[in-house]
Amino acid sequence: MAERPSPTASAEHHIVVLDGFTLNPGDLSWERLSTWGTLSVHPRTPKGATLIARARDADILITNKAVLDAEALASLPALRFIAVSATGTNVVDLEAARRQGVVVSNVPDYGASSVAEHTFALILEALKRIGAHTRAVAEGAWCTAPDFSLTVAPLGELDGKTLGIVGFGAIGQRVATIARAFRMHVLVSEHTPKKPHPVTPAELVVERCSLDDLFARADIVTLHCPLTEATRGLVDAARLRSMKPGALLVNTARGGLVVEADLAAALAAGTIAGACLDVLGEEPPPADAPLLTSPNCWITPHVAWASLESRRRLLNATLDNVQAFVEGRPINVVN
């Protein structure tokens, strides 16, 4: 392994942001990075020659989804630090970076509130059908209705229902806290027990159970676990068949957790009542992706994390990681 660098705050650094648009489309500021040297910010950077050309002279790179695999890293001899502006680090070959002496940091916790709130926005849309009812009003259906109340889709409520949470880190715990406020019973299945998040109420009441038990008992199953080789395809045809016929599947974690063809088939057959998704296996999805036209499937375009407040926390934490590195005290190191 190459020797770890020992940068100093007084050194002049060449900093390149490879794909800054989704994090900062213009309502935040990268200015603080200029404190430590020259700065180049690119909205997007495709893999290959363009990435190498932009990053060749950089000793500090910031990436969200721009891929830094072993081949790319080998072409960047000046590189000393990668700040991943996300929690997931699968876009970087961590082992190759370690061998090359490149420090990699991520942002472990920034979007729990944003993702948890979006999770419930999806769930409430499926139960309350706000979109369908507001469209009906806009189209004049209420004006011509024979009654004072117009219902265009079945409605439900959360009170008394059972929510199953797969994964119980910061986001899962925040989801459980909100669920309890709705007076839901909460089931939790987690691969490795997590410490309580600092904002998780000490009196939070949940029931821990096996994954099989959770899928069989929950009225709503929501996924908040990382995508690993062990969890890839976690929700397949067999898992979907084990759910209640009236159950709802929610995924605001990673698309690869779900076998999408199996979910599309289950929705078409009415095996489960519906699905609420903020992520898909391929993003952006192809126009013929089966879930885009599946019945009772609500999809948002990977925006659960993207509230202004969440993005501001993410940007500030990313800049904190850069500052810590240039001061010779790297934090949130993942390799």
Backbone torsions as a table, in degrees:
resi	resn	phi	psi	omega
1	MET	NA	138.6	177.0
2	ALA	-66.5	153.3	-178.9
3	GLU	-66.8	137.2	177.5
4	ARG	-64.1	137.9	-179.8
5	PRO	-72.9	155.6	176.4
6	SER	-125.1	75.3	-176.8
7	PRO	-70.2	163.6	174.5
8	THR	-126.9	153.7	-177.9
9	ALA	-64.5	-21.7	-177.8
10	SER	-83.0	-12.3	-178.7
11	ALA	-69.9	151.8	176.4
12	GLU	-91.8	118.8	-176.2
13	HIS	-106.6	154.2	173.3
14	HIS	-108.9	110.3	-172.3
15	ILE	-111.6	130.7	179.9
16	VAL	-127.6	125.7	171.2
17	VAL	-94.5	117.0	-172.4
18	LEU	-80.4	-37.1	-176.2
19	ASP	-148.3	78.1	-171.5
20	GLY	-90.5	-5.2	-168.8
21	PHE	-67.5	-46.3	-175.8
22	THR	-64.2	-37.2	177.7
23	LEU	-72.7	-42.2	-175.6
24	ASN	-138.5	86.8	179.1
25	PRO	-76.7	3.4	177.6
26	GLY	132.4	-4.0	-178.7
27	ASP	-98.3	2.6	175.9
28	LEU	-127.8	-173.2	-175.0
29	SER	-136.8	136.5	173.0
30	TRP	-92.8	2.1	-166.9
31	GLU	-53.4	-36.3	-176.8
32	ARG	-57.2	-29.2	179.7
33	LEU	-63.6	-28.4	-179.1
34	SER	-66.1	-16.3	177.3
35	THR	-58.0	-30.5	-170.4
36	TRP	-107.9	7.8	176.4
37	GLY	149.7	-157.3	179.6
38	THR	-80.1	146.8	-174.1
39	LEU	-132.0	132.1	171.7
40	SER	-125.5	129.1	-179.7
41	VAL	-119.3	124.0	178.1
42	HIS	-114.9	133.1	178.2
43	PRO	-61.4	-41.2	-178.6
44	ARG	-149.5	149.4	176.7
45	THR	-138.5	116.5	177.9
46	PRO	-72.2	155.6	178.2
47	LYS	-67.4	148.3	174.8
48	GLY	110.8	-141.6	-172.0
49	ALA	-62.8	-37.1	-179.4
50	THR	-63.7	-44.2	179.0
51	LEU	-61.5	-46.3	-179.0
52	ILE	-61.1	-42.8	-179.2
53	ALA	-62.9	-41.7	-178.8
54	ARG	-72.5	-32.0	-172.2
55	ALA	-99.0	-6.3	-168.3
56	ARG	-55.2	-42.3	-175.5
57	ASP	-96.6	1.8	-176.3
58	ALA	-79.6	139.7	168.7
59	ASP	-100.0	-13.8	176.8
60	ILE	-131.1	124.9	176.5
61	LEU	-118.5	142.2	171.8
62	ILE	-117.2	125.4	-179.4
63	THR	-134.6	145.9	170.9
64	ASN	-107.9	-59.1	178.9
65	LYS	-123.3	-7.9	176.7
66	ALA	-64.2	127.2	-170.5
67	VAL	-83.1	128.7	174.8
68	LEU	-117.8	83.5	-179.0
69	ASP	-89.0	-178.1	-175.5
70	ALA	-60.3	-38.4	-180.0
71	GLU	-64.7	-44.0	178.5
72	ALA	-65.3	-44.6	-178.8
73	LEU	-60.2	-39.3	-179.5
74	ALA	-63.4	-20.6	-180.0
75	SER	-92.6	5.7	-175.4
76	LEU	-125.0	71.5	-175.4
77	PRO	-66.7	-21.8	-179.5
78	ALA	-80.9	-13.5	-172.2
79	LEU	-68.0	134.5	178.9
80	ARG	-127.0	-21.4	-174.9
81	PHE	-150.5	136.4	173.7
82	ILE	-121.3	122.5	173.5
83	ALA	-102.4	111.6	176.7
84	VAL	-84.8	118.3	-178.3
85	SER	-86.5	59.7	-179.0
86	ALA	-170.1	174.9	173.6
87	THR	-86.9	-46.9	178.8
88	GLY	-69.5	139.6	-176.1
89	THR	-119.3	20.6	-176.5
90	ASN	-68.6	-12.3	178.8
91	VAL	-78.8	-9.4	-179.9
92	VAL	-116.0	134.7	171.9
93	ASP	-77.7	96.1	-172.8
94	LEU	-64.4	-38.0	-179.4
95	GLU	-68.1	-42.6	177.3
96	ALA	-62.8	-40.7	177.4
97	ALA	-62.7	-41.7	179.3
98	ARG	-61.6	-45.7	179.9
99	ARG	-61.3	-32.5	-177.5
100	GLN	-86.3	-2.2	179.7
101	GLY	78.7	20.9	-179.8
102	VAL	-95.8	123.0	177.9
103	VAL	-80.6	136.2	178.7
104	VAL	-123.2	127.9	176.3
105	SER	-122.6	152.3	174.8
106	ASN	-127.1	-174.3	177.2
107	VAL	-117.6	102.4	-169.9
108	PRO	-73.7	-22.5	-174.7
109	ASP	-153.4	106.2	178.1
110	TYR	-142.4	-25.5	-168.2
111	GLY	-116.3	17.9	-174.8
112	ALA	-58.3	-47.0	-178.4
113	SER	-66.1	-44.2	-178.1
114	SER	-62.3	-46.9	-178.2
115	VAL	-69.1	-40.9	179.4
116	ALA	-63.4	-43.1	178.5
117	GLU	-64.3	-39.8	179.2
118	HIS	-66.4	-36.6	176.4
119	THR	-55.5	-46.2	-179.5
120	PHE	-76.1	-27.1	173.6
121	ALA	-61.8	-42.2	177.4
122	LEU	-65.5	-45.9	-179.5
123	ILE	-60.8	-44.9	-178.4
124	LEU	-67.7	-33.9	175.2
125	GLU	-62.3	-42.3	-179.4
126	ALA	-66.9	-34.4	-178.0
127	LEU	-87.8	-33.6	-174.7
128	LYS	-103.2	-16.6	176.8
129	ARG	51.4	48.3	-179.3
130	ILE	-59.2	-44.6	-178.6
131	GLY	-60.3	-46.0	-178.8
132	ALA	-63.7	-39.1	-178.2
133	HIS	-73.9	-38.9	177.9
134	THR	-68.0	-35.7	176.0
135	ARG	-64.5	-39.4	179.3
136	ALA	-62.0	-41.4	178.3
137	VAL	-65.2	-46.2	-179.3
138	ALA	-60.9	-32.3	-179.6
139	GLU	-84.9	0.9	174.3
140	GLY	91.0	6.2	-176.2
141	ALA	-65.0	-34.0	-179.3
142	TRP	-71.1	-35.2	-178.2
143	CYS	-61.9	-28.4	-177.7
144	THR	-107.9	8.9	-178.1
145	ALA	-72.2	147.4	179.6
146	PRO	-78.2	-12.9	-177.1
147	ASP	-123.7	166.5	-179.5
148	PHE	-70.3	-22.7	-176.8
149	SER	-118.5	132.6	-178.5
150	LEU	-117.8	120.0	177.2
151	THR	-115.1	121.5	-177.3
152	VAL	-109.6	-4.6	179.6
153	ALA	-156.4	154.1	178.7
154	PRO	-60.7	142.9	-178.4
155	LEU	-118.1	149.4	178.7
156	GLY	-141.1	178.9	177.7
157	GLU	-139.4	163.1	-175.9
158	LEU	-90.1	-29.5	-175.7
159	ASP	-51.6	121.3	177.1
160	GLY	88.2	-8.6	-179.8
161	LYS	-82.2	164.1	-178.9
162	THR	-105.1	124.1	177.9
163	LEU	-105.5	126.8	175.8
164	GLY	-104.1	123.2	-177.7
165	ILE	-109.8	119.7	178.0
166	VAL	-98.9	108.9	-173.5
167	GLY	99.1	129.4	-172.3
168	PHE	-134.2	46.8	172.1
169	GLY	-81.5	-152.2	-176.0
170	ALA	-59.7	-42.9	-178.0
171	ILE	-70.7	-46.8	179.3
172	GLY	-57.7	-40.1	179.2
173	GLN	-67.7	-37.6	178.0
174	ARG	-66.8	-39.5	176.8
175	VAL	-61.8	-42.3	179.2
176	ALA	-63.1	-39.6	179.2
177	THR	-61.6	-44.6	178.5
178	ILE	-65.9	-41.8	-179.5
179	ALA	-59.8	-41.5	179.5
180	ARG	-65.0	-33.3	176.6
181	ALA	-65.5	-27.5	174.1
182	PHE	-84.0	3.5	-179.9
183	ARG	64.6	39.4	175.5
184	MET	-92.1	153.7	169.0
185	HIS	-86.6	135.1	-172.6
186	VAL	-117.1	122.8	171.8
187	LEU	-102.3	143.3	-179.0
188	VAL	-132.3	133.1	170.2
189	SER	-128.0	127.2	-178.8
190	GLU	-140.2	143.3	-179.0
191	HIS	-69.4	-44.4	178.8
192	THR	-128.2	123.5	179.9
193	PRO	-55.1	133.9	-178.7
194	LYS	-103.5	149.6	173.4
195	LYS	-69.8	148.5	176.8
196	PRO	-58.8	134.2	175.4
197	HIS	-68.1	148.3	-176.7
198	PRO	-54.7	-28.6	-178.1
199	VAL	-96.7	3.6	179.0
200	THR	-78.4	125.3	-179.6
201	PRO	-59.6	138.6	-179.6
202	ALA	-61.7	-28.2	-176.1
203	GLU	-91.5	10.9	179.8
204	LEU	-59.6	126.4	-177.0
205	VAL	-109.1	118.5	175.0
206	VAL	-136.1	161.1	176.5
207	GLU	-112.7	121.7	177.6
208	ARG	-87.3	139.9	-177.6
209	CYS	-153.8	175.3	177.6
210	SER	-72.9	161.7	179.2
211	LEU	-62.6	-41.7	179.4
212	ASP	-62.2	-42.6	179.7
213	ASP	-63.9	-41.7	-179.4
214	LEU	-60.8	-48.4	-178.2
215	PHE	-65.0	-33.2	-178.4
216	ALA	-75.1	-29.7	-171.3
217	ARG	-100.4	-26.2	-170.0
218	ALA	-76.1	141.8	169.9
219	ASP	-78.9	-30.1	177.0
220	ILE	-135.4	127.8	175.1
221	VAL	-110.0	126.8	179.8
222	THR	-125.3	133.0	-173.2
223	LEU	-97.0	127.1	178.4
224	HIS	-140.7	34.7	179.7
225	CYS	-106.8	159.0	178.3
226	PRO	-72.8	160.1	175.0
227	LEU	-90.2	112.8	176.9
228	THR	-130.7	177.5	176.2
229	GLU	-62.8	-29.2	-180.0
230	ALA	-75.5	-28.1	-175.9
231	THR	-103.3	-9.1	179.9
232	ARG	-60.8	129.2	-178.4
233	GLY	69.4	24.7	-178.7
234	LEU	-55.9	-41.3	-179.6
235	VAL	-100.0	99.5	179.8
236	ASP	-117.6	-170.4	-176.2
237	ALA	-59.2	-41.7	-179.3
238	ALA	-64.7	-41.8	-179.9
239	ARG	-65.4	-40.4	179.6
240	LEU	-66.1	-37.7	177.6
241	ARG	-66.1	-24.3	-179.4
242	SER	-78.6	-11.4	-178.4
243	MET	-81.7	159.8	175.1
244	LYS	-62.8	146.3	178.6
245	PRO	-59.3	-29.8	179.9
246	GLY	-94.2	11.9	-174.0
247	ALA	-80.7	162.2	-179.4
248	LEU	-121.6	135.9	174.4
249	LEU	-106.1	132.3	179.8
250	VAL	-123.7	133.3	176.9
251	ASN	-136.4	106.1	172.3
252	THR	-115.5	19.9	-176.3
253	ALA	-100.0	-87.2	178.5
254	ARG	-139.3	139.4	-176.5
255	GLY	-61.0	-34.1	-176.9
256	GLY	-66.1	-9.2	176.3
257	LEU	-69.0	-20.5	-174.0
258	VAL	-116.7	134.7	170.9
259	VAL	-80.6	103.6	-167.8
260	GLU	-65.5	-35.8	177.9
261	ALA	-63.8	-38.0	178.6
262	ASP	-67.8	-39.8	178.5
263	LEU	-67.0	-43.2	178.5
264	ALA	-59.4	-42.0	178.9
265	ALA	-65.5	-40.7	180.0
266	ALA	-64.9	-39.1	178.3
267	LEU	-68.1	-40.9	179.4
268	ALA	-64.6	-35.0	-178.3
269	ALA	-87.3	-8.7	-177.3
270	GLY	75.4	22.1	178.5
271	THR	-61.1	-39.5	171.2
272	ILE	-126.5	166.2	-172.6
273	ALA	-77.5	-30.5	-176.6
274	GLY	179.5	173.3	178.5
275	ALA	-140.0	141.7	177.1
276	CYS	-122.6	117.8	-171.6
277	LEU	-129.8	139.0	170.5
278	ASP	-115.2	-3.2	-176.6
279	VAL	-138.3	149.3	174.9
280	LEU	-132.8	166.2	-177.5
281	GLY	-65.6	-34.0	176.1
282	GLU	-120.8	125.7	-176.1
283	GLU	-133.0	123.9	-6.2
284	PRO	-63.3	154.1	-178.2
285	PRO	-80.1	155.5	171.9
286	PRO	-67.7	155.4	-176.4
287	ALA	-62.8	-23.2	-179.6
288	ASP	-99.5	16.2	177.0
289	ALA	-57.4	127.7	-171.0
290	PRO	-61.3	-32.6	-175.9
291	LEU	-71.1	-20.1	-178.5
292	LEU	-64.2	-25.1	-179.6
293	THR	-118.6	14.7	179.7
294	SER	-73.5	144.8	177.4
295	PRO	-69.8	147.7	177.0
296	ASN	53.4	43.4	178.4
297	CYS	-127.6	115.5	-179.3
298	TRP	-104.3	123.0	-175.4
299	ILE	-126.6	128.4	169.6
300	THR	-112.1	152.9	-168.1
301	PRO	-87.8	64.3	176.8
302	HIS	52.8	56.7	-178.2
303	VAL	-121.1	5.2	-178.0
304	ALA	-58.0	-32.7	-177.3
305	TRP	-82.2	-12.1	-156.7
306	ALA	-97.4	19.8	173.8
307	SER	-61.4	155.1	178.8
308	LEU	-56.8	-43.5	-177.7
309	GLU	-64.0	-41.8	179.7
310	SER	-66.5	-44.1	179.2
311	ARG	-64.6	-35.8	177.8
312	ARG	-64.5	-43.0	177.2
313	ARG	-62.2	-41.9	-179.3
314	LEU	-63.8	-45.6	-180.0
315	LEU	-62.9	-47.2	-179.4
316	ASN	-61.6	-40.4	179.6
317	ALA	-67.8	-37.5	176.8
318	THR	-63.0	-43.9	178.2
319	LEU	-65.9	-34.9	175.2
320	ASP	-62.2	-39.3	177.8
321	ASN	-63.2	-41.6	177.8
322	VAL	-64.1	-46.0	-179.6
323	GLN	-60.2	-43.3	180.0
324	ALA	-61.6	-38.8	179.1
325	PHE	-65.6	-48.9	-175.8
326	VAL	-66.8	-21.1	176.3
327	GLU	-89.3	4.1	175.0
328	GLY	80.5	20.4	-178.8
329	ARG	-136.5	64.4	-174.8
330	PRO	-53.8	141.3	178.0
331	ILE	-125.0	162.9	178.9
332	ASN	53.7	36.8	-178.7
333	VAL	-74.4	131.6	-176.7
334	VAL	-112.0	1.2	177.7
335	ASN	-132.7	NA	NA
